[in-house]
Amino acid sequence: MNYIVLDMEWNQSYPRIINETTKKKSKPKNEIIEIGAVKLNEDLECVDTFKSLVKPVYIKKLNDHVRKLTGITAEMLSEGDYFPEVVWDFRDWCGEDRVILTWGYDDIPMLISCLKMYRLETDWVGEWYNLQVIFNAQTDGGKNQRSLASAMEYFECGIDEEHPQHDAFNDARYTAMVCRKLDLRRGIEEYARNTKAMSPTATVFMNLKEVARRQYRCTVINGRSQCPEAFNTNACPVCGAPMVRGKWVRQGRGKLVSIGECREHGRYFMQNRLLKGKTEKLVRKTVFESNPEAEEYYSDRIKASERKEPAEAAE
Ligand SMILES: [Zn+2]
């Protein structure tokens, strides 16, 4: 079996209001612009590499922050190939008997959302693991998501100046260096238990099914952004009837969660998230089908808010 160490860079659009009256589909928020990967064999030796830039289709303007962070320019992207070609090359390159390893929880959901955007198959992605979980479990047992740079420092692996971070290929190579310091086989065996211990929030959100999403514009009252509509309008996503809901509790910075119940259609887990646009602030409300994990998470958050504990640091 091989290990595919994957890293990607993506461009971001600024949040925009979805036009409710025309139901015009808004642009996607993110679009992958670079895929970098290293293939390791069972002895963690590098057997092949993959590196490709992706020509953007949906978000043509390169976000300033992304450009500065990655060093990728619009000219470089114009030389890239389109996402479907790059991703099929990548799929072939990955081969059959392998698992994907990433640094963080974001890359694979991003890959899957871009595949769906192009109506491409997603099943081939298969098993994947966030190395942060394995790193924490096998080092100091920390619960926060650590940066790749801090893991490199922990193992005294140097970042060389000619290969800066935030380049998908360089980061995949650096991540592979960290892999060689870990017991991957054991890390994968113990993964489920350790993910839950490290990030209860991520575990809950990974298994939720989104059923509705809407954005509300904030109004500024006495210098403070307010958005009562996002918190007081709690319509059932199926029939639109007002739901009975619990209180809104803090999930993390700029994020609140609650649970609503429709007498006919059951319980829904809701998240309100503050988004900072270029000129205004928005609240994005996402409604998910509730499940036992979400219910347990919500009641834990309520207990924590009653004890006035801070929300999870990693969020
Ligand atoms: Zn209903």
py3Dmol code that shows the C-alpha trace and the ligand (Angstrom):
import py3Dmol

protein = """\
ATOM      1  CA  MET A   1       0.000   0.000   0.000  1.00  0.00           C
ATOM      2  CA  ASN A   2       1.175   3.546  -0.776  1.00  0.00           C
ATOM      3  CA  TYR A   3       0.620   6.798   1.084  1.00  0.00           C
ATOM      4  CA  ILE A   4      -0.366   9.859  -0.955  1.00  0.00           C
ATOM      5  CA  VAL A   5       0.681  13.009   0.897  1.00  0.00           C
ATOM      6  CA  LEU A   6      -1.507  15.721  -0.590  1.00  0.00           C
ATOM      7  CA  ASP A   7      -1.523  19.496  -0.300  1.00  0.00           C
ATOM      8  CA  MET A   8      -3.566  22.003  -2.269  1.00  0.00           C
ATOM      9  CA  GLU A   9      -3.874  25.762  -2.565  1.00  0.00           C
ATOM     10  CA  TRP A  10      -7.185  27.397  -3.372  1.00  0.00           C
ATOM     11  CA  ASN A  11      -8.433  30.823  -4.356  1.00  0.00           C
ATOM     12  CA  GLN A  12     -11.211  32.491  -2.380  1.00  0.00           C
ATOM     13  CA  SER A  13     -13.947  34.834  -3.465  1.00  0.00           C
ATOM     14  CA  TYR A  14     -15.300  37.483  -1.128  1.00  0.00           C
ATOM     15  CA  PRO A  15     -18.661  36.557   0.440  1.00  0.00           C
ATOM     16  CA  ARG A  16     -21.681  37.906  -1.437  1.00  0.00           C
ATOM     17  CA  ILE A  17     -25.373  38.075  -0.770  1.00  0.00           C
ATOM     18  CA  ILE A  18     -27.321  35.318  -2.511  1.00  0.00           C
ATOM     19  CA  ASN A  19     -30.113  36.930  -4.467  1.00  0.00           C
ATOM     20  CA  GLU A  20     -33.210  35.371  -2.934  1.00  0.00           C
ATOM     21  CA  THR A  21     -35.681  36.780  -5.445  1.00  0.00           C
ATOM     22  CA  THR A  22     -34.054  35.630  -8.669  1.00  0.00           C
ATOM     23  CA  LYS A  23     -32.466  32.537  -7.015  1.00  0.00           C
ATOM     24  CA  LYS A  24     -29.474  33.242  -9.197  1.00  0.00           C
ATOM     25  CA  LYS A  25     -26.758  30.827  -8.222  1.00  0.00           C
ATOM     26  CA  SER A  26     -23.901  32.576  -6.489  1.00  0.00           C
ATOM     27  CA  LYS A  27     -20.290  31.912  -7.413  1.00  0.00           C
ATOM     28  CA  PRO A  28     -18.533  29.225  -5.382  1.00  0.00           C
ATOM     29  CA  LYS A  29     -16.506  30.497  -2.441  1.00  0.00           C
ATOM     30  CA  ASN A  30     -13.359  28.545  -3.226  1.00  0.00           C
ATOM     31  CA  GLU A  31     -11.614  27.114  -6.252  1.00  0.00           C
ATOM     32  CA  ILE A  32      -8.534  24.881  -6.227  1.00  0.00           C
ATOM     33  CA  ILE A  33      -5.576  26.453  -8.031  1.00  0.00           C
ATOM     34  CA  GLU A  34      -2.737  24.062  -7.216  1.00  0.00           C
ATOM     35  CA  ILE A  35      -2.359  20.373  -6.397  1.00  0.00           C
ATOM     36  CA  GLY A  36       0.919  19.025  -5.031  1.00  0.00           C
ATOM     37  CA  ALA A  37       1.537  15.497  -3.780  1.00  0.00           C
ATOM     38  CA  VAL A  38       4.226  13.005  -2.851  1.00  0.00           C
ATOM     39  CA  LYS A  39       3.767   9.235  -3.105  1.00  0.00           C
ATOM     40  CA  LEU A  40       5.416   7.204  -0.338  1.00  0.00           C
ATOM     41  CA  ASN A  41       5.780   3.430  -0.229  1.00  0.00           C
ATOM     42  CA  GLU A  42       5.273   1.368   2.930  1.00  0.00           C
ATOM     43  CA  ASP A  43       8.810   2.193   4.054  1.00  0.00           C
ATOM     44  CA  LEU A  44       7.920   5.880   3.635  1.00  0.00           C
ATOM     45  CA  GLU A  45      10.355   6.311   0.748  1.00  0.00           C
ATOM     46  CA  CYS A  46       9.338   8.793  -1.922  1.00  0.00           C
ATOM     47  CA  VAL A  47       8.488   6.877  -5.113  1.00  0.00           C
ATOM     48  CA  ASP A  48       6.866   9.635  -7.184  1.00  0.00           C
ATOM     49  CA  THR A  49       5.720  13.262  -7.122  1.00  0.00           C
ATOM     50  CA  PHE A  50       2.818  15.272  -8.587  1.00  0.00           C
ATOM     51  CA  LYS A  51       2.606  19.020  -9.125  1.00  0.00           C
ATOM     52  CA  SER A  52       0.125  20.951 -11.185  1.00  0.00           C
ATOM     53  CA  LEU A  53      -1.399  24.426 -11.407  1.00  0.00           C
ATOM     54  CA  VAL A  54      -5.100  24.735 -12.210  1.00  0.00           C
ATOM     55  CA  LYS A  55      -6.563  27.317 -14.556  1.00  0.00           C
ATOM     56  CA  PRO A  56      -9.470  29.012 -12.745  1.00  0.00           C
ATOM     57  CA  VAL A  57     -12.944  28.998 -14.254  1.00  0.00           C
ATOM     58  CA  TYR A  58     -15.258  30.201 -11.491  1.00  0.00           C
ATOM     59  CA  ILE A  59     -13.195  32.745  -9.558  1.00  0.00           C
ATOM     60  CA  LYS A  60     -10.981  34.509 -12.067  1.00  0.00           C
ATOM     61  CA  LYS A  61      -9.747  37.275  -9.796  1.00  0.00           C
ATOM     62  CA  LEU A  62      -6.922  36.091  -7.574  1.00  0.00           C
ATOM     63  CA  ASN A  63      -7.597  37.058  -3.943  1.00  0.00           C
ATOM     64  CA  ASP A  64      -4.831  39.410  -2.650  1.00  0.00           C
ATOM     65  CA  HIS A  65      -4.301  37.334   0.458  1.00  0.00           C
ATOM     66  CA  VAL A  66      -3.972  34.106  -1.554  1.00  0.00           C
ATOM     67  CA  ARG A  67      -1.565  35.725  -4.020  1.00  0.00           C
ATOM     68  CA  LYS A  68       0.676  37.019  -1.222  1.00  0.00           C
ATOM     69  CA  LEU A  69       0.564  33.759   0.731  1.00  0.00           C
ATOM     70  CA  THR A  70       1.260  31.385  -2.151  1.00  0.00           C
ATOM     71  CA  GLY A  71       3.292  33.524  -4.535  1.00  0.00           C
ATOM     72  CA  ILE A  72       1.036  32.255  -7.330  1.00  0.00           C
ATOM     73  CA  THR A  73       0.222  34.900  -9.967  1.00  0.00           C
ATOM     74  CA  ALA A  74      -2.610  35.164 -12.488  1.00  0.00           C
ATOM     75  CA  GLU A  75      -0.049  34.642 -15.291  1.00  0.00           C
ATOM     76  CA  MET A  76       1.117  31.388 -13.734  1.00  0.00           C
ATOM     77  CA  LEU A  77      -2.468  30.148 -13.482  1.00  0.00           C
ATOM     78  CA  SER A  78      -3.211  31.014 -17.091  1.00  0.00           C
ATOM     79  CA  GLU A  79      -0.533  28.441 -18.004  1.00  0.00           C
ATOM     80  CA  GLY A  80      -2.216  25.753 -15.915  1.00  0.00           C
ATOM     81  CA  ASP A  81      -4.645  23.071 -17.091  1.00  0.00           C
ATOM     82  CA  TYR A  82      -8.340  22.945 -16.314  1.00  0.00           C
ATOM     83  CA  PHE A  83      -9.453  21.236 -13.104  1.00  0.00           C
ATOM     84  CA  PRO A  84     -11.038  18.133 -14.706  1.00  0.00           C
ATOM     85  CA  GLU A  85      -7.807  17.325 -16.596  1.00  0.00           C
ATOM     86  CA  VAL A  86      -5.583  17.947 -13.570  1.00  0.00           C
ATOM     87  CA  VAL A  87      -7.762  15.956 -11.220  1.00  0.00           C
ATOM     88  CA  TRP A  88      -8.048  12.944 -13.586  1.00  0.00           C
ATOM     89  CA  ASP A  89      -4.259  12.942 -13.978  1.00  0.00           C
ATOM     90  CA  PHE A  90      -4.042  13.052 -10.219  1.00  0.00           C
ATOM     91  CA  ARG A  91      -6.505  10.188  -9.822  1.00  0.00           C
ATOM     92  CA  ASP A  92      -4.531   7.999 -12.240  1.00  0.00           C
ATOM     93  CA  TRP A  93      -1.294   8.987 -10.570  1.00  0.00           C
ATOM     94  CA  CYS A  94      -2.618   8.016  -7.105  1.00  0.00           C
ATOM     95  CA  GLY A  95      -3.276   4.438  -8.282  1.00  0.00           C
ATOM     96  CA  GLU A  96      -5.368   1.858  -6.506  1.00  0.00           C
ATOM     97  CA  ASP A  97      -3.899   0.588  -3.263  1.00  0.00           C
ATOM     98  CA  ARG A  98      -3.329   3.782  -1.282  1.00  0.00           C
ATOM     99  CA  VAL A  99      -4.653   6.142   1.366  1.00  0.00           C
ATOM    100  CA  ILE A 100      -4.456   9.949   1.295  1.00  0.00           C
ATOM    101  CA  LEU A 101      -2.747  11.924   4.066  1.00  0.00           C
ATOM    102  CA  THR A 102      -3.185  15.684   4.527  1.00  0.00           C
ATOM    103  CA  TRP A 103      -2.105  18.273   7.063  1.00  0.00           C
ATOM    104  CA  GLY A 104      -5.473  19.549   8.341  1.00  0.00           C
ATOM    105  CA  TYR A 105      -9.146  18.825   7.836  1.00  0.00           C
ATOM    106  CA  ASP A 106      -9.690  21.205   4.901  1.00  0.00           C
ATOM    107  CA  ASP A 107      -8.058  19.710   1.804  1.00  0.00           C
ATOM    108  CA  ILE A 108     -10.263  16.672   1.196  1.00  0.00           C
ATOM    109  CA  PRO A 109     -13.628  18.431   1.741  1.00  0.00           C
ATOM    110  CA  MET A 110     -12.310  21.148  -0.627  1.00  0.00           C
ATOM    111  CA  LEU A 111     -11.325  18.534  -3.228  1.00  0.00           C
ATOM    112  CA  ILE A 112     -14.745  16.888  -2.971  1.00  0.00           C
ATOM    113  CA  SER A 113     -16.599  20.191  -3.235  1.00  0.00           C
ATOM    114  CA  CYS A 114     -14.634  21.131  -6.392  1.00  0.00           C
ATOM    115  CA  LEU A 115     -15.306  17.677  -7.892  1.00  0.00           C
ATOM    116  CA  LYS A 116     -19.025  18.212  -7.250  1.00  0.00           C
ATOM    117  CA  MET A 117     -18.858  21.694  -8.759  1.00  0.00           C
ATOM    118  CA  TYR A 118     -17.732  20.028 -12.010  1.00  0.00           C
ATOM    119  CA  ARG A 119     -20.139  17.118 -11.535  1.00  0.00           C
ATOM    120  CA  LEU A 120     -17.238  14.693 -11.380  1.00  0.00           C
ATOM    121  CA  GLU A 121     -17.143  11.420  -9.449  1.00  0.00           C
ATOM    122  CA  THR A 122     -16.003  11.644  -5.833  1.00  0.00           C
ATOM    123  CA  ASP A 123     -15.898   7.970  -4.758  1.00  0.00           C
ATOM    124  CA  TRP A 124     -12.319   7.487  -5.922  1.00  0.00           C
ATOM    125  CA  VAL A 125     -10.969   9.821  -3.215  1.00  0.00           C
ATOM    126  CA  GLY A 126     -11.394   7.015  -0.691  1.00  0.00           C
ATOM    127  CA  GLU A 127      -9.785   6.741   2.727  1.00  0.00           C
ATOM    128  CA  TRP A 128      -7.995   9.796   4.061  1.00  0.00           C
ATOM    129  CA  TYR A 129      -6.439  10.897   7.342  1.00  0.00           C
ATOM    130  CA  ASN A 130      -5.560  14.233   8.893  1.00  0.00           C
ATOM    131  CA  LEU A 131      -1.943  13.949  10.033  1.00  0.00           C
ATOM    132  CA  GLN A 132      -2.462  16.589  12.727  1.00  0.00           C
ATOM    133  CA  VAL A 133      -4.421  13.966  14.659  1.00  0.00           C
ATOM    134  CA  ILE A 134      -1.604  11.394  14.371  1.00  0.00           C
ATOM    135  CA  PHE A 135       1.044  14.006  15.175  1.00  0.00           C
ATOM    136  CA  ASN A 136      -0.727  15.138  18.358  1.00  0.00           C
ATOM    137  CA  ALA A 137      -1.412  11.576  19.508  1.00  0.00           C
ATOM    138  CA  GLN A 138       2.227  10.534  19.014  1.00  0.00           C
ATOM    139  CA  THR A 139       3.904  13.636  20.439  1.00  0.00           C
ATOM    140  CA  ASP A 140       2.538  15.649  23.343  1.00  0.00           C
ATOM    141  CA  GLY A 141      -1.137  14.685  23.157  1.00  0.00           C
ATOM    142  CA  GLY A 142      -2.154  18.303  22.448  1.00  0.00           C
ATOM    143  CA  LYS A 143      -5.684  19.067  21.361  1.00  0.00           C
ATOM    144  CA  ASN A 144      -5.120  22.084  19.122  1.00  0.00           C
ATOM    145  CA  GLN A 145      -4.568  21.884  15.377  1.00  0.00           C
ATOM    146  CA  ARG A 146      -0.872  22.635  14.866  1.00  0.00           C
ATOM    147  CA  SER A 147       0.662  24.290  11.861  1.00  0.00           C
ATOM    148  CA  LEU A 148       2.898  22.251   9.578  1.00  0.00           C
ATOM    149  CA  ALA A 149       5.734  24.645  10.444  1.00  0.00           C
ATOM    150  CA  SER A 150       5.399  23.873  14.152  1.00  0.00           C
ATOM    151  CA  ALA A 151       5.477  20.110  13.446  1.00  0.00           C
ATOM    152  CA  MET A 152       8.613  20.613  11.334  1.00  0.00           C
ATOM    153  CA  GLU A 153      10.175  22.543  14.179  1.00  0.00           C
ATOM    154  CA  TYR A 154       9.188  19.852  16.682  1.00  0.00           C
ATOM    155  CA  PHE A 155      11.102  17.242  14.670  1.00  0.00           C
ATOM    156  CA  GLU A 156      13.912  19.675  13.887  1.00  0.00           C
ATOM    157  CA  CYS A 157      13.311  19.455  10.146  1.00  0.00           C
ATOM    158  CA  GLY A 158      14.446  22.682   8.515  1.00  0.00           C
ATOM    159  CA  ILE A 159      12.463  24.637   5.940  1.00  0.00           C
ATOM    160  CA  ASP A 160      14.910  25.676   3.248  1.00  0.00           C
ATOM    161  CA  GLU A 161      14.549  29.153   1.850  1.00  0.00           C
ATOM    162  CA  GLU A 162      14.491  28.028  -1.765  1.00  0.00           C
ATOM    163  CA  HIS A 163      11.370  25.974  -1.107  1.00  0.00           C
ATOM    164  CA  PRO A 164       9.005  28.263   0.813  1.00  0.00           C
ATOM    165  CA  GLN A 165       5.848  27.071   2.519  1.00  0.00           C
ATOM    166  CA  HIS A 166       2.356  27.610   1.084  1.00  0.00           C
ATOM    167  CA  ASP A 167       3.370  26.108  -2.215  1.00  0.00           C
ATOM    168  CA  ALA A 168       1.318  22.928  -2.576  1.00  0.00           C
ATOM    169  CA  PHE A 169       4.261  20.811  -3.726  1.00  0.00           C
ATOM    170  CA  ASN A 170       6.721  22.135  -1.131  1.00  0.00           C
ATOM    171  CA  ASP A 171       4.183  21.657   1.638  1.00  0.00           C
ATOM    172  CA  ALA A 172       3.491  18.090   0.480  1.00  0.00           C
ATOM    173  CA  ARG A 173       7.255  17.407   0.630  1.00  0.00           C
ATOM    174  CA  TYR A 174       7.508  18.926   4.101  1.00  0.00           C
ATOM    175  CA  THR A 175       4.470  16.954   5.242  1.00  0.00           C
ATOM    176  CA  ALA A 176       6.158  13.784   3.939  1.00  0.00           C
ATOM    177  CA  MET A 177       9.206  14.636   6.102  1.00  0.00           C
ATOM    178  CA  VAL A 178       6.923  14.812   9.148  1.00  0.00           C
ATOM    179  CA  CYS A 179       5.355  11.458   8.126  1.00  0.00           C
ATOM    180  CA  ARG A 180       8.748   9.772   8.328  1.00  0.00           C
ATOM    181  CA  LYS A 181       8.942  10.735  12.009  1.00  0.00           C
ATOM    182  CA  LEU A 182       5.547   9.206  12.798  1.00  0.00           C
ATOM    183  CA  ASP A 183       4.313   5.653  13.178  1.00  0.00           C
ATOM    184  CA  LEU A 184       1.705   5.903  10.418  1.00  0.00           C
ATOM    185  CA  ARG A 185       0.455   2.335  10.675  1.00  0.00           C
ATOM    186  CA  ARG A 186      -0.364   2.739  14.358  1.00  0.00           C
ATOM    187  CA  GLY A 187      -1.658   6.297  13.790  1.00  0.00           C
ATOM    188  CA  ILE A 188      -4.198   5.037  11.267  1.00  0.00           C
ATOM    189  CA  GLU A 189      -5.281   2.159  13.516  1.00  0.00           C
ATOM    190  CA  GLU A 190      -5.941   4.506  16.421  1.00  0.00           C
ATOM    191  CA  TYR A 191      -7.259   7.340  14.264  1.00  0.00           C
ATOM    192  CA  ALA A 192     -10.977   7.276  15.048  1.00  0.00           C
ATOM    193  CA  ARG A 193     -10.435   7.418  18.793  1.00  0.00           C
ATOM    194  CA  ASN A 194      -7.829  10.183  18.534  1.00  0.00           C
ATOM    195  CA  THR A 195      -9.841  12.408  16.158  1.00  0.00           C
ATOM    196  CA  LYS A 196     -12.706  12.463  18.579  1.00  0.00           C
ATOM    197  CA  ALA A 197     -10.415  13.341  21.474  1.00  0.00           C
ATOM    198  CA  MET A 198      -8.671  16.081  19.534  1.00  0.00           C
ATOM    199  CA  SER A 199     -11.555  17.840  17.915  1.00  0.00           C
ATOM    200  CA  PRO A 200     -15.111  17.052  18.987  1.00  0.00           C
ATOM    201  CA  THR A 201     -16.345  19.922  16.814  1.00  0.00           C
ATOM    202  CA  ALA A 202     -14.680  18.675  13.637  1.00  0.00           C
ATOM    203  CA  THR A 203     -15.963  15.150  14.298  1.00  0.00           C
ATOM    204  CA  VAL A 204     -19.541  16.399  14.614  1.00  0.00           C
ATOM    205  CA  PHE A 205     -19.404  18.620  11.540  1.00  0.00           C
ATOM    206  CA  MET A 206     -17.807  15.933   9.357  1.00  0.00           C
ATOM    207  CA  ASN A 207     -20.890  13.762   9.771  1.00  0.00           C
ATOM    208  CA  LEU A 208     -23.618  16.374   9.437  1.00  0.00           C
ATOM    209  CA  LYS A 209     -25.831  16.575   6.365  1.00  0.00           C
ATOM    210  CA  GLU A 210     -26.500  20.142   5.226  1.00  0.00           C
ATOM    211  CA  VAL A 211     -30.090  20.826   4.192  1.00  0.00           C
ATOM    212  CA  ALA A 212     -30.295  24.624   3.843  1.00  0.00           C
ATOM    213  CA  ARG A 213     -28.084  27.677   3.721  1.00  0.00           C
ATOM    214  CA  ARG A 214     -28.863  31.373   3.638  1.00  0.00           C
ATOM    215  CA  GLN A 215     -27.057  34.661   4.156  1.00  0.00           C
ATOM    216  CA  TYR A 216     -28.350  37.701   6.009  1.00  0.00           C
ATOM    217  CA  ARG A 217     -26.939  41.218   5.812  1.00  0.00           C
ATOM    218  CA  CYS A 218     -25.985  42.809   9.139  1.00  0.00           C
ATOM    219  CA  THR A 219     -27.015  46.326  10.031  1.00  0.00           C
ATOM    220  CA  VAL A 220     -24.772  48.523  12.118  1.00  0.00           C
ATOM    221  CA  ILE A 221     -26.510  49.901  15.195  1.00  0.00           C
ATOM    222  CA  ASN A 222     -24.487  52.162  17.514  1.00  0.00           C
ATOM    223  CA  GLY A 223     -21.273  50.908  15.935  1.00  0.00           C
ATOM    224  CA  ARG A 224     -22.127  47.230  16.466  1.00  0.00           C
ATOM    225  CA  SER A 225     -23.095  44.786  13.724  1.00  0.00           C
ATOM    226  CA  GLN A 226     -26.437  43.201  14.391  1.00  0.00           C
ATOM    227  CA  CYS A 227     -28.481  40.664  12.540  1.00  0.00           C
ATOM    228  CA  PRO A 228     -31.603  39.735  14.524  1.00  0.00           C
ATOM    229  CA  GLU A 229     -33.238  38.127  11.486  1.00  0.00           C
ATOM    230  CA  ALA A 230     -30.597  35.387  11.299  1.00  0.00           C
ATOM    231  CA  PHE A 231     -31.217  34.450  14.926  1.00  0.00           C
ATOM    232  CA  ASN A 232     -34.979  34.903  15.162  1.00  0.00           C
ATOM    233  CA  THR A 233     -36.092  33.400  11.849  1.00  0.00           C
ATOM    234  CA  ASN A 234     -35.916  29.656  12.303  1.00  0.00           C
ATOM    235  CA  ALA A 235     -38.059  28.125   9.603  1.00  0.00           C
ATOM    236  CA  CYS A 236     -38.211  24.375   9.104  1.00  0.00           C
ATOM    237  CA  PRO A 237     -36.158  23.615   5.954  1.00  0.00           C
ATOM    238  CA  VAL A 238     -38.884  21.238   4.711  1.00  0.00           C
ATOM    239  CA  CYS A 239     -42.224  22.992   5.338  1.00  0.00           C
ATOM    240  CA  GLY A 240     -41.129  26.513   6.285  1.00  0.00           C
ATOM    241  CA  ALA A 241     -43.097  26.513   9.532  1.00  0.00           C
ATOM    242  CA  PRO A 242     -41.434  28.310  12.454  1.00  0.00           C
ATOM    243  CA  MET A 243     -39.429  25.902  14.599  1.00  0.00           C
ATOM    244  CA  VAL A 244     -39.136  25.846  18.361  1.00  0.00           C
ATOM    245  CA  ARG A 245     -35.496  26.313  19.169  1.00  0.00           C
ATOM    246  CA  GLY A 246     -33.035  26.206  22.034  1.00  0.00           C
ATOM    247  CA  LYS A 247     -30.734  29.101  22.860  1.00  0.00           C
ATOM    248  CA  TRP A 248     -27.854  30.111  20.640  1.00  0.00           C
ATOM    249  CA  VAL A 249     -24.535  29.070  22.174  1.00  0.00           C
ATOM    250  CA  ARG A 250     -20.999  29.876  21.171  1.00  0.00           C
ATOM    251  CA  GLN A 251     -19.196  27.306  19.037  1.00  0.00           C
ATOM    252  CA  GLY A 252     -16.055  29.349  18.491  1.00  0.00           C
ATOM    253  CA  ARG A 253     -14.977  32.744  17.251  1.00  0.00           C
ATOM    254  CA  GLY A 254     -17.808  34.274  15.191  1.00  0.00           C
ATOM    255  CA  LYS A 255     -19.854  31.052  15.270  1.00  0.00           C
ATOM    256  CA  LEU A 256     -22.998  30.188  17.217  1.00  0.00           C
ATOM    257  CA  VAL A 257     -25.046  26.999  17.174  1.00  0.00           C
ATOM    258  CA  SER A 258     -28.558  26.028  18.142  1.00  0.00           C
ATOM    259  CA  ILE A 259     -31.087  23.258  17.572  1.00  0.00           C
ATOM    260  CA  GLY A 260     -34.583  23.803  16.182  1.00  0.00           C
ATOM    261  CA  GLU A 261     -37.509  21.435  16.043  1.00  0.00           C
ATOM    262  CA  CYS A 262     -40.435  21.223  13.625  1.00  0.00           C
ATOM    263  CA  ARG A 263     -43.357  19.267  15.036  1.00  0.00           C
ATOM    264  CA  GLU A 264     -43.728  17.440  11.755  1.00  0.00           C
ATOM    265  CA  HIS A 265     -40.189  17.150  10.366  1.00  0.00           C
ATOM    266  CA  GLY A 266     -37.995  16.689  13.407  1.00  0.00           C
ATOM    267  CA  ARG A 267     -34.860  18.321  14.725  1.00  0.00           C
ATOM    268  CA  TYR A 268     -32.283  20.462  12.913  1.00  0.00           C
ATOM    269  CA  PHE A 269     -28.832  21.589  14.007  1.00  0.00           C
ATOM    270  CA  MET A 270     -28.161  25.215  13.014  1.00  0.00           C
ATOM    271  CA  GLN A 271     -24.982  27.243  12.759  1.00  0.00           C
ATOM    272  CA  ASN A 272     -24.764  31.033  12.344  1.00  0.00           C
ATOM    273  CA  ARG A 273     -21.416  32.262  11.186  1.00  0.00           C
ATOM    274  CA  LEU A 274     -20.265  35.861  10.863  1.00  0.00           C
ATOM    275  CA  LEU A 275     -18.596  36.580   7.498  1.00  0.00           C
ATOM    276  CA  LYS A 276     -16.623  39.708   6.775  1.00  0.00           C
ATOM    277  CA  GLY A 277     -17.152  40.842   3.205  1.00  0.00           C
ATOM    278  CA  LYS A 278     -15.225  43.570   1.429  1.00  0.00           C
ATOM    279  CA  THR A 279     -17.624  46.294   2.520  1.00  0.00           C
ATOM    280  CA  GLU A 280     -20.175  44.690   4.808  1.00  0.00           C
ATOM    281  CA  LYS A 281     -20.725  41.948   7.323  1.00  0.00           C
ATOM    282  CA  LEU A 282     -23.009  38.992   6.704  1.00  0.00           C
ATOM    283  CA  VAL A 283     -24.323  36.169   8.806  1.00  0.00           C
ATOM    284  CA  ARG A 284     -24.430  32.803   7.059  1.00  0.00           C
ATOM    285  CA  LYS A 285     -26.955  30.421   8.494  1.00  0.00           C
ATOM    286  CA  THR A 286     -26.482  26.718   7.743  1.00  0.00           C
ATOM    287  CA  VAL A 287     -29.101  24.147   8.725  1.00  0.00           C
ATOM    288  CA  PHE A 288     -28.196  20.454   9.105  1.00  0.00           C
ATOM    289  CA  GLU A 289     -30.214  17.364   9.913  1.00  0.00           C
ATOM    290  CA  SER A 290     -29.580  16.757  13.588  1.00  0.00           C
ATOM    291  CA  ASN A 291     -28.110  13.453  14.811  1.00  0.00           C
ATOM    292  CA  PRO A 292     -27.194  12.003  18.244  1.00  0.00           C
ATOM    293  CA  GLU A 293     -23.609  13.348  18.034  1.00  0.00           C
ATOM    294  CA  ALA A 294     -24.854  16.859  17.235  1.00  0.00           C
ATOM    295  CA  GLU A 295     -27.368  16.707  20.099  1.00  0.00           C
ATOM    296  CA  GLU A 296     -24.642  15.649  22.512  1.00  0.00           C
ATOM    297  CA  TYR A 297     -22.317  18.357  21.212  1.00  0.00           C
ATOM    298  CA  TYR A 298     -25.019  21.003  21.609  1.00  0.00           C
ATOM    299  CA  SER A 299     -25.804  20.031  25.183  1.00  0.00           C
ATOM    300  CA  ASP A 300     -22.050  20.058  25.983  1.00  0.00           C
ATOM    301  CA  ARG A 301     -21.809  23.578  24.540  1.00  0.00           C
ATOM    302  CA  ILE A 302     -24.740  24.680  26.705  1.00  0.00           C
ATOM    303  CA  LYS A 303     -23.090  23.246  29.825  1.00  0.00           C
ATOM    304  CA  ALA A 304     -19.808  24.943  28.892  1.00  0.00           C
ATOM    305  CA  SER A 305     -21.567  28.282  28.375  1.00  0.00           C
ATOM    306  CA  GLU A 306     -23.191  27.946  31.798  1.00  0.00           C
ATOM    307  CA  ARG A 307     -19.757  27.342  33.315  1.00  0.00           C
ATOM    308  CA  LYS A 308     -18.498  30.247  31.159  1.00  0.00           C
ATOM    309  CA  GLU A 309     -15.709  28.123  29.661  1.00  0.00           C
ATOM    310  CA  PRO A 310     -14.064  29.444  26.542  1.00  0.00           C
ATOM    311  CA  ALA A 311     -15.051  27.780  23.249  1.00  0.00           C
ATOM    312  CA  GLU A 312     -12.632  25.282  21.730  1.00  0.00           C
ATOM    313  CA  ALA A 313      -9.351  27.039  21.059  1.00  0.00           C
ATOM    314  CA  ALA A 314      -8.790  25.436  17.671  1.00  0.00           C
ATOM    315  CA  GLU A 315     -11.965  26.773  16.123  1.00  0.00           C
TER     316      GLU A 315
END
"""
ligand_1 = """\
1
ZN
Zn -41.516 21.121 8.992
"""
view = py3Dmol.view(width=600, height=400)
view.addModel(protein, "pdb")
view.setStyle({"model": 0}, {"cartoon": {"style": "trace"}})
view.addModel(ligand_1, "xyz")
view.setStyle({"model": 1}, {"stick": {}})
view.zoomTo()
view.show()
